[in-house]
């Protein structure tokens, strides 16, 4: 089967760009409008996207510290939202973010398994460790846990969740009215996990879905993050500005996956891309300039502060001068380094830097025609930099409509993208294997040995 580009759609209702809500095309209440999210989901499905992806935060971030800026101060919890959207779609997957730092494995495994059943096998879990002091303050802490601690906890957390998702074998439920046997107790298994961070007996009280269990997604880019992703993730979202750095990441992840005994083709790398699309380059540039001119200065500064770990003090600095140094934090170390790299490589002033990252916070922003944008996507896809892309339309719904109406046909014309869905599950559309229950494998091995 010919390899095809996979696509995720990152669609926060308030828009990606920190000034998106000020654009006349963008609903000002998009973040809390269910009808708007329904429209976005159905448009993404029309564009044959693999999944609708949402990030999530566990604290308010005022101003420009988050995608959508102030428009994202309040919004929906993603699993709840996706549970409502799933019945309104047929093939689109739903990847929701949830934190290993502030959620217990049992609760998290239960809600994602429920979404997977409700959607008939179209759920995915984006594993995050949550890197903000403000979130720590909402969970009985005076300061966030150190970076290394968060990743050790995350590795064990994912291990426990996967064990819980195996509580029931696929054929555990008999549901036979005549005999009165509802399930086979020999095919229901206790978790009995005792580790450094968690003690969980199980079993989980939710059964498996048509895709076995939710697809596991991760976005870490630090060394700890790469290690976790290579060992546990099936899809990896990542941020790069250049083909060369994307290739280094791609090859490193595939090598790490191979090193822990995994098939590298079952670990999909999908860099983020924020496209401004025009039928001409001038039209695309006009779209970029129009949105850039809507940025409120204080939101731009807040965005930089948020992405550099909350330690960047710009007060007293000329916004048309260079970015001052910022001390390292226990926050998103890789993103802090990327922001500094963007500033240095482009010789950006503070103002130019926040204008450039206002769209996608370090993900690859591209301004062009369908042909030039697809040229870039094709180059990355065919040269060991990407298995697909997580698309971040700068403002909604226009940015998404532009992609579906202009980019998708060009991808299809070149034979790079599907013309119809291949499967009814997220795992099936991504080309990922069904996760055989380990208890079933053990049982079959034991019978074969008899």
C-alpha positions as CSV (number, residue, x, y, z in Angstrom):
1,X,0.0,0.0,0.0
2,X,1.4,3.4,-1.0
3,X,2.4,5.6,2.0
4,X,0.0,8.5,2.4
5,X,0.3,11.8,4.4
6,X,-1.6,11.7,7.7
7,X,-3.3,14.9,8.9
8,X,-4.5,16.1,12.3
9,X,-6.5,19.3,12.7
10,X,-5.7,21.4,15.7
11,X,-8.9,23.5,16.1
12,X,-9.3,25.4,19.3
13,X,-12.7,27.2,19.0
14,X,-11.1,30.6,19.8
15,X,-8.6,30.2,17.0
16,X,-4.8,29.6,16.9
17,X,-3.5,33.1,16.4
18,X,-3.5,35.3,19.5
19,X,-5.5,37.9,17.6
20,X,-7.8,35.4,15.8
21,X,-10.8,36.5,17.7
22,X,-10.5,40.0,16.4
23,X,-10.7,38.8,12.8
24,X,-14.2,39.5,11.3
25,X,-14.4,35.8,10.1
26,X,-13.8,34.3,13.5
27,X,-16.8,34.0,16.0
28,X,-15.9,36.0,19.1
29,X,-17.5,33.3,21.3
30,X,-16.0,30.3,19.3
31,X,-14.2,28.8,22.3
32,X,-17.5,28.2,24.2
33,X,-19.8,27.6,21.2
34,X,-20.7,24.0,20.7
35,X,-22.3,24.7,17.3
36,X,-19.0,26.2,16.1
37,X,-17.0,23.2,17.2
38,X,-19.6,21.0,15.5
39,X,-19.1,23.0,12.3
40,X,-15.3,22.6,12.6
41,X,-15.5,18.8,13.2
42,X,-17.8,18.3,10.2
43,X,-15.5,20.4,8.0
44,X,-12.4,18.4,9.1
45,X,-14.3,15.2,8.2
46,X,-15.1,16.7,4.8
47,X,-11.4,17.2,4.4
48,X,-10.8,13.6,5.3
49,X,-8.6,14.5,8.3
50,X,-7.5,11.7,10.5
51,X,-8.3,13.5,13.7
52,X,-9.5,16.6,15.5
53,X,-6.9,17.5,18.1
54,X,-7.2,19.8,21.1
55,X,-4.6,20.9,23.6
56,X,-5.8,21.6,27.2
57,X,-4.7,23.7,30.2
58,X,-5.3,23.3,33.9
59,X,-5.2,27.0,34.7
60,X,-6.3,30.3,33.2
61,X,-3.6,32.0,31.1
62,X,-4.6,35.6,30.5
63,X,-3.6,37.6,27.4
64,X,-1.3,36.0,24.8
65,X,0.0,33.1,26.9
66,X,-2.1,30.5,25.0
67,X,-3.4,29.8,21.5
68,X,-6.3,32.2,20.8
69,X,-5.0,34.7,23.3
70,X,-7.8,36.0,25.6
71,X,-10.4,34.2,23.5
72,X,-9.2,30.9,25.1
73,X,-9.5,32.1,28.8
74,X,-12.5,29.9,29.1
75,X,-13.4,26.9,27.0
76,X,-14.5,23.2,27.0
77,X,-12.7,20.3,28.6
78,X,-11.8,18.3,25.5
79,X,-13.0,14.8,26.4
80,X,-16.4,16.2,27.3
81,X,-16.6,18.1,24.1
82,X,-15.5,15.2,22.0
83,X,-18.0,12.9,23.6
84,X,-20.7,15.2,22.3
85,X,-19.1,15.6,18.8
86,X,-18.4,12.0,18.2
87,X,-22.0,10.9,17.4
88,X,-22.2,13.8,14.8
89,X,-19.4,12.3,12.8
90,X,-18.5,8.9,11.3
91,X,-14.8,8.6,10.6
92,X,-13.0,11.6,12.2
93,X,-10.8,10.7,15.2
94,X,-10.7,12.8,18.4
95,X,-7.4,13.3,20.2
96,X,-7.8,15.0,23.6
97,X,-5.0,16.2,25.9
98,X,-4.8,15.0,29.5
99,X,-2.1,15.4,32.1
100,X,-0.1,12.7,33.7
101,X,1.0,15.1,36.4
102,X,-2.4,16.1,37.8
103,X,-4.6,13.1,36.8
104,X,-4.7,9.6,38.3
105,X,-4.3,6.7,35.9
106,X,-7.6,5.1,36.8
107,X,-9.7,8.2,36.2
108,X,-7.9,9.1,33.0
109,X,-8.0,5.5,31.6
110,X,-11.8,5.4,32.4
111,X,-12.7,8.6,30.6
112,X,-10.7,7.9,27.5
113,X,-12.0,4.3,27.3
114,X,-15.5,5.8,27.5
115,X,-14.8,8.2,24.7
116,X,-13.4,5.4,22.7
117,X,-16.6,3.4,23.1
118,X,-18.9,6.4,22.4
119,X,-17.0,7.1,19.2
120,X,-16.8,3.4,18.2
121,X,-13.0,3.4,18.3
122,X,-12.0,6.9,17.3
123,X,-10.3,8.3,20.5
124,X,-6.7,9.3,21.1
125,X,-4.9,10.5,24.3
126,X,-2.3,13.2,23.9
127,X,0.0,12.6,26.9
128,X,1.3,15.7,28.5
129,X,3.1,16.4,31.8
130,X,1.7,20.0,32.2
131,X,4.5,22.6,32.6
132,X,3.2,25.7,34.3
133,X,3.4,27.1,37.8
134,X,-0.2,28.3,37.5
135,X,-1.4,24.7,37.1
136,X,0.6,23.6,40.1
137,X,-1.2,26.2,42.2
138,X,-4.5,24.5,41.3
139,X,-3.4,21.1,42.5
140,X,-2.1,21.6,46.1
141,X,1.4,22.7,45.1
142,X,3.4,25.9,45.7
143,X,5.5,25.2,42.6
144,X,5.5,22.7,39.8
145,X,7.4,19.4,40.0
146,X,10.9,19.3,38.4
147,X,11.1,18.4,34.7
148,X,12.8,15.0,35.3
149,X,10.2,14.0,38.0
150,X,7.3,14.8,35.7
151,X,8.7,12.6,33.0
152,X,9.4,9.7,35.3
153,X,5.8,9.9,36.6
154,X,4.5,10.2,33.1
155,X,6.3,7.0,32.0
156,X,4.8,5.0,34.8
157,X,1.4,6.7,34.4
158,X,1.2,5.6,30.7
159,X,2.3,2.1,31.7
160,X,-0.6,1.9,34.3
161,X,-3.2,3.3,31.9
162,X,-2.2,0.7,29.2
163,X,-2.5,-2.1,31.8
164,X,-6.0,-0.8,32.8
165,X,-7.1,-0.8,29.2
166,X,-6.3,-4.5,29.1
167,X,-8.5,-5.3,32.0
168,X,-11.0,-7.1,29.7
169,X,-10.0,-9.4,26.9
170,X,-11.8,-8.7,23.6
171,X,-14.2,-11.6,24.0
172,X,-14.7,-11.3,27.8
173,X,-18.4,-10.4,27.4
174,X,-20.7,-13.3,26.6
175,X,-24.1,-11.6,27.4
176,X,-26.0,-14.9,27.0
177,X,-29.6,-14.6,28.3
178,X,-30.2,-18.3,28.2
179,X,-27.3,-19.4,30.3
180,X,-27.3,-16.2,32.4
181,X,-23.5,-15.7,31.8
182,X,-22.8,-12.1,31.2
183,X,-19.0,-12.3,31.1
184,X,-16.2,-14.8,31.4
185,X,-14.4,-14.1,34.7
186,X,-11.3,-15.8,33.4
187,X,-11.0,-13.0,30.8
188,X,-11.2,-10.1,33.3
189,X,-7.8,-9.2,34.9
190,X,-6.6,-7.3,37.9
191,X,-3.9,-4.7,37.2
192,X,-2.1,-5.1,40.5
193,X,0.4,-2.3,39.8
194,X,2.8,-1.2,42.5
195,X,5.4,1.3,41.5
196,X,7.2,4.4,42.5
197,X,4.3,6.8,41.8
198,X,1.2,4.7,41.6
199,X,-0.5,1.7,43.3
200,X,-3.5,0.6,41.3
201,X,-5.4,-2.7,41.7
202,X,-7.9,-2.6,38.9
203,X,-9.6,-3.9,36.8
204,X,-10.9,-0.9,34.9
205,X,-14.7,-0.8,34.7
206,X,-14.9,0.0,31.0
207,X,-14.4,-2.6,28.2
208,X,-12.3,-2.3,25.1
209,X,-13.5,-0.6,21.9
210,X,-13.4,-1.6,18.2
211,X,-9.8,-0.3,18.0
212,X,-8.7,-2.0,21.2
213,X,-7.8,1.1,23.1
214,X,-7.2,4.8,22.3
215,X,-4.3,5.8,20.2
216,X,-1.5,7.2,22.4
217,X,-0.1,10.6,21.2
218,X,2.8,12.6,22.7
219,X,4.5,15.9,21.9
220,X,7.6,16.0,24.0
221,X,10.8,17.3,22.3
222,X,13.3,17.4,25.1
223,X,15.5,14.3,25.6
224,X,13.2,13.0,28.3
225,X,10.2,13.7,26.0
226,X,11.8,11.9,23.1
227,X,12.5,8.9,25.3
228,X,8.9,8.8,26.5
229,X,7.5,9.2,23.0
230,X,9.7,6.5,21.4
231,X,8.8,4.0,24.1
232,X,5.0,4.7,24.4
233,X,3.6,7.0,21.7
234,X,1.9,5.9,18.4
235,X,1.7,9.5,17.1
236,X,4.1,12.3,17.9
237,X,3.4,16.0,17.4
238,X,6.5,18.1,17.1
239,X,7.6,21.6,16.3
240,X,10.3,22.5,13.7
241,X,11.2,25.5,11.6
242,X,13.5,23.7,9.2
243,X,13.7,20.5,7.2
244,X,17.1,19.6,8.7
245,X,15.9,19.8,12.4
246,X,12.7,17.9,11.5
247,X,14.8,15.2,9.9
248,X,17.1,14.9,12.9
249,X,14.0,14.5,15.2
250,X,12.4,12.0,12.9
251,X,15.4,9.8,12.5
252,X,16.2,10.0,16.2
253,X,12.6,9.0,17.2
254,X,12.6,6.1,14.7
255,X,16.0,4.9,16.0
256,X,14.9,5.1,19.6
257,X,11.7,3.2,18.8
258,X,13.7,0.5,17.1
259,X,16.0,0.4,20.1
260,X,13.2,-0.5,22.5
261,X,11.9,-3.2,20.2
262,X,9.1,-1.3,18.4
263,X,8.3,-1.1,14.7
264,X,9.3,2.4,13.7
265,X,6.5,2.5,11.1
266,X,4.1,2.3,14.0
267,X,5.4,5.6,15.5
268,X,4.1,8.4,13.3
269,X,5.8,11.8,13.4
270,X,3.6,14.7,12.6
271,X,5.1,18.2,12.8
272,X,2.9,21.2,13.3
273,X,2.2,23.5,10.3
274,X,0.3,26.8,10.3
275,X,-0.6,27.8,6.8
276,X,-1.7,31.1,5.4
277,X,-3.2,30.1,2.0
278,X,-3.9,32.3,-1.0
279,X,-4.6,31.6,-4.6
280,X,-1.7,33.9,-5.2
281,X,1.3,34.7,-3.0
282,X,0.0,38.3,-2.6
283,X,-3.3,37.1,-1.3
284,X,-1.6,34.8,1.2
285,X,0.6,37.6,2.4
286,X,-2.3,39.9,2.7
287,X,-4.0,37.3,5.0
288,X,-0.9,37.1,7.1
289,X,-0.5,40.8,7.4
290,X,-4.1,41.4,8.2
291,X,-4.0,39.1,11.2
292,X,-0.6,40.3,12.3
293,X,-1.9,43.9,12.4
294,X,-4.6,42.8,14.9
295,X,-2.1,41.8,17.6
296,X,-2.4,43.7,20.8
297,X,1.0,44.6,22.0
298,X,0.5,43.4,25.6
299,X,-0.8,40.1,24.3
300,X,2.3,39.7,22.2
301,X,4.5,40.3,25.2
302,X,2.4,37.9,27.3
303,X,2.8,35.2,24.7
304,X,6.6,35.5,24.8
305,X,6.6,35.4,28.5
306,X,4.4,32.3,28.6
307,X,6.6,30.4,26.1
308,X,9.8,31.3,27.9
309,X,8.6,29.9,31.2
310,X,7.3,33.1,32.8
311,X,10.7,34.4,33.5
312,X,11.2,36.9,30.7
313,X,11.1,40.5,32.0
314,X,10.6,42.7,28.9
315,X,9.7,45.8,30.9
316,X,12.1,48.6,30.1
317,X,13.2,46.9,26.9
318,X,12.6,48.4,23.5
319,X,10.1,46.2,21.7
320,X,12.0,47.0,18.5
321,X,15.3,45.8,20.0
322,X,16.7,42.3,20.6
323,X,15.2,39.6,22.9
324,X,16.9,39.8,26.3
325,X,18.2,36.6,27.9
326,X,15.8,34.5,30.0
327,X,16.9,32.0,32.7
328,X,16.0,28.3,32.2
329,X,12.9,27.0,34.1
330,X,11.3,23.7,35.0
331,X,8.7,24.4,32.3
332,X,8.7,23.5,28.6
333,X,12.5,23.4,28.1
334,X,12.4,22.5,24.4
335,X,9.9,25.2,23.5
336,X,12.0,27.8,25.4
337,X,15.0,26.8,23.3
338,X,13.0,26.9,20.1
339,X,11.8,30.4,20.7
340,X,15.3,31.6,21.3
341,X,16.5,29.8,18.1
342,X,13.8,31.6,16.1
343,X,14.8,35.0,17.5
344,X,18.5,34.4,16.9
345,X,18.3,32.8,13.4
346,X,16.1,35.6,12.0
347,X,17.7,38.4,14.0
348,X,14.2,39.3,15.2
349,X,13.3,42.2,17.4
350,X,11.0,41.4,20.3
351,X,8.0,42.7,18.3
352,X,9.0,40.7,15.2
353,X,9.4,37.6,17.3
354,X,6.0,37.8,18.9
355,X,4.4,38.6,15.5
356,X,6.0,35.5,13.9
357,X,5.1,33.1,16.7
358,X,1.6,34.6,17.4
359,X,0.2,32.1,14.9
360,X,1.6,28.8,16.2
361,X,3.9,29.4,19.1
362,X,7.0,27.8,17.4
363,X,5.3,25.5,14.9
364,X,6.2,26.0,11.3
365,X,4.3,29.0,9.8
366,X,4.1,29.0,6.0
367,X,2.6,31.7,3.7
368,X,2.0,30.6,0.2
369,X,-0.2,29.2,-2.6
370,X,-1.6,25.7,-2.6
371,X,1.2,24.6,-4.9
372,X,4.1,26.1,-2.9
373,X,2.7,24.9,0.4
374,X,2.2,21.3,-0.9
375,X,5.7,21.5,-2.3
376,X,7.0,22.0,1.2
377,X,4.7,19.3,2.8
378,X,5.8,16.8,0.1
379,X,9.5,17.6,0.6
380,X,9.2,16.9,4.3
381,X,7.1,13.8,3.8
382,X,9.4,12.2,1.2
383,X,12.7,13.1,3.0
384,X,12.4,11.5,6.4
385,X,11.0,14.6,8.2
386,X,7.3,13.7,8.6
387,X,4.7,10.9,8.3
388,X,2.1,13.6,8.2
389,X,1.3,17.0,9.7
390,X,-0.8,18.5,12.5
391,X,-2.4,21.5,10.7
392,X,-3.0,24.7,12.8
393,X,-5.3,27.0,10.8
394,X,-4.5,30.5,12.1
395,X,-8.1,31.6,12.4
396,X,-11.4,29.8,12.0
397,X,-13.4,28.7,10.2
398,X,-11.7,30.4,7.2
399,X,-8.2,28.9,7.7
400,X,-9.7,25.4,7.9
401,X,-11.9,25.9,4.9
402,X,-9.0,27.2,2.9
403,X,-7.0,24.1,3.7
404,X,-9.9,21.7,2.8
405,X,-10.9,23.5,-0.3
406,X,-7.4,24.4,-1.7
407,X,-4.7,22.2,-0.1
408,X,-6.5,18.9,0.1
409,X,-7.3,18.8,-3.7
410,X,-3.6,19.5,-4.5
411,X,-2.4,16.8,-2.2
412,X,-4.9,14.3,-3.8
413,X,-3.8,15.4,-7.3
414,X,-0.3,14.4,-6.4
415,X,-1.4,11.1,-5.0
416,X,-0.1,12.1,-1.5
417,X,-3.5,11.9,0.3
418,X,-6.5,9.7,0.6
419,X,-9.7,10.3,-1.5
420,X,-11.8,8.5,1.1
421,X,-11.4,7.1,4.5
422,X,-9.9,3.6,4.8
423,X,-11.5,2.6,8.1
424,X,-14.0,3.5,10.7
425,X,-11.5,3.7,13.6
426,X,-8.7,6.2,14.2
427,X,-6.2,3.5,14.4
428,X,-7.3,2.0,11.1
429,X,-7.2,5.4,9.3
430,X,-3.7,6.0,10.7
431,X,-2.5,2.6,9.5
432,X,-1.6,1.6,13.0
433,X,-2.0,-2.1,14.1
434,X,-4.7,-3.3,16.4
435,X,-3.2,-3.7,20.0
436,X,-3.6,-7.4,20.8
437,X,-4.5,-7.9,24.5
438,X,-1.4,-9.2,26.3
439,X,-3.6,-11.6,28.4
440,X,-5.0,-13.1,25.3
441,X,-1.5,-13.6,23.9
442,X,-0.4,-15.3,27.1
443,X,-3.4,-17.5,27.0
444,X,-2.9,-18.5,23.3
445,X,0.8,-19.2,24.0
446,X,0.0,-21.4,26.9
447,X,-2.5,-23.4,24.9
448,X,0.0,-23.8,22.0
449,X,2.5,-25.2,24.4
450,X,0.1,-27.8,25.8
